[in-house]
Amino acid sequence: MNNPVTDHITETIKEMDSLTCSHPASVNADVATIYYALTKMLRPLLVVEIGCFIGFSTLHFAHALKELGFGRIISIDAFDWEVDAGKGMQNRQIVAEDFRKKADLESVITYIKGYSTEVYAQISGQIKNKIDLLYIDGDHSVKGVFADFNTYYNDVRLGGYLILHDIYPSMCGVEGPRVLIDQLKASGIVPHQLELIEMQTRDGYGIALLRKVGNRHIQISCDLSHFWKKIFRKASKKVLQRWVNSARIVVKVIDAQTRRPISGATVLCPQRGDEYRVTGMDGAVHLDHYIPNRYLVDIVTTGYQDKRAVMMDVQAEKTFQEFIIEMIPEG
Ligand SMILES: C[S@@+](CC[C@H](N)C(=O)[O-])C[C@H]1O[C@@H](n2cnc3c(N)ncnc32)[C@H](O)[C@@H]1O
């Protein structure tokens, strides 16, 4: 992402990322990087974002647009509560505008204050049939997501894209985006009008990327079956919780000769931003939210030969995996 012309944007994004108020309300930094890359690739003239918070995702879309040299983003938020972004409690619109200024993105980003469905009339002249990329990350309730979809989707151009955030309720705790996706599938809108890719993300919340392949005007209503699903989810919360808890990786470090667990061994995963963990008395570390992938880890502990780049193959179909690493004593 190094670009001398936009390095100040990277710096501004880093500053926002490090604020305690930023996450988890702002999207995870890895996910935001996907938005940057997608924008670079899709080259949209108009991005519409519903749900800005303080503008973390907004800055990523805008960063890409600035580098492309064209395109703008309209970001809508109710901005109806305050945060402390290091200067005491402030309205979030002021925070977002300060960062926009710092990043010199005033010509790229337009903030609109108000409830998404209410401000539509105010901006419809600018967006009608013009949205190349629509990002829905506002009110995550079933009612809210359906309202946002119904209000803005028909202005997405044929061939344009829609991103939904927070699609895995067991991890993110909200239902709306999942219910919308299920309903789009059940009604046949996916795949006939919209192509869909669901993507697991490092925080487990997930994103869906949808491409508009049909030009039918769509108004979708929420099927009542989701209420039954909700009741089922609540009833099975304990079971679900067990599933969530067990969707984990355990790395167990043992002495190759005695087979005894080794406590105090360090387990480092450079692929996960140098995630660094230390084994407990049982020789184990418990690792959460591992997206299926092959991970290389380094294990180091006093009195044993270092083990570098040990492969952990985290498989998609397994919710729990244990990796036993045998350490060879020195000398
Ligand atoms: C999860 S945050 C958005 C995070 C942001 N997209 C990011 O990743 O940096 C959700 C935001 O949606 C806003 N919001 C919720 N319901 C809304 C609505 N109906 N209209 C406008 N904004 C709404 C909230 O004020 C909040 O700032």
The ligand as a Tripos MOL2 file, in Angstrom:
@<TRIPOS>MOLECULE
LIG
   27    29     1     0     0
SMALL
NO_CHARGES

@<TRIPOS>ATOM
      1 C1        -20.7720   -1.2750   12.9990 C.3       1 LIG1
      2 S1        -20.8740    0.4560   12.8920 S.3       1 LIG1
      3 C2        -20.1730    0.7920   11.3350 C.3       1 LIG1
      4 C3        -18.6970    0.5510   11.2810 C.3       1 LIG1
      5 C4        -18.0100    1.0790   10.0610 C.3       1 LIG1
      6 N1        -18.6390    0.6000    8.8420 N.3       1 LIG1
      7 C5        -16.5630    0.6570   10.0830 C.2       1 LIG1
      8 O1        -16.3130   -0.5190    9.8400 O.co2     1 LIG1
      9 O2        -15.6870    1.4450   10.3700 O.co2     1 LIG1
     10 C6        -22.5640    0.7120   12.6370 C.3       1 LIG1
     11 C7        -22.9450    2.1720   12.4810 C.3       1 LIG1
     12 O3        -24.2330    2.2390   11.9050 O.3       1 LIG1
     13 C8        -24.9090    3.3460   12.4190 C.3       1 LIG1
     14 N2        -26.3330    3.0850   12.2450 N.ar      1 LIG1
     15 C9        -27.0800    2.1300   12.8310 C.ar      1 LIG1
     16 N3        -28.3330    2.1790   12.3450 N.ar      1 LIG1
     17 C10       -28.3830    3.1910   11.4480 C.ar      1 LIG1
     18 C11       -29.3830    3.7290   10.5960 C.ar      1 LIG1
     19 N4        -30.6120    3.2160   10.5670 N.pl3     1 LIG1
     20 N5        -29.0540    4.7540    9.8190 N.ar      1 LIG1
     21 C12       -27.8050    5.2670    9.8030 C.ar      1 LIG1
     22 N6        -26.8170    4.7850   10.5640 N.ar      1 LIG1
     23 C13       -27.0900    3.7700   11.3700 C.ar      1 LIG1
     24 C14       -24.4620    3.4380   13.8670 C.3       1 LIG1
     25 O4        -24.5870    4.7800   14.3210 O.3       1 LIG1
     26 C15       -23.0200    2.9620   13.7840 C.3       1 LIG1
     27 O5        -22.1430    4.0330   13.7050 O.3       1 LIG1
@<TRIPOS>BOND
     1     1     2 1
     2     2     3 1
     3     2    10 1
     4     3     4 1
     5     4     5 1
     6     5     6 1
     7     5     7 1
     8     7     8 2
     9     7     9 1
    10    10    11 1
    11    11    12 1
    12    11    26 1
    13    12    13 1
    14    13    14 1
    15    13    24 1
    16    14    15 ar
    17    14    23 ar
    18    15    16 ar
    19    16    17 ar
    20    17    18 ar
    21    17    23 ar
    22    18    19 1
    23    18    20 ar
    24    20    21 ar
    25    21    22 ar
    26    22    23 ar
    27    24    25 1
    28    24    26 1
    29    26    27 1
@<TRIPOS>SUBSTRUCTURE
     1 LIG1         1 GROUP 0 **** ****
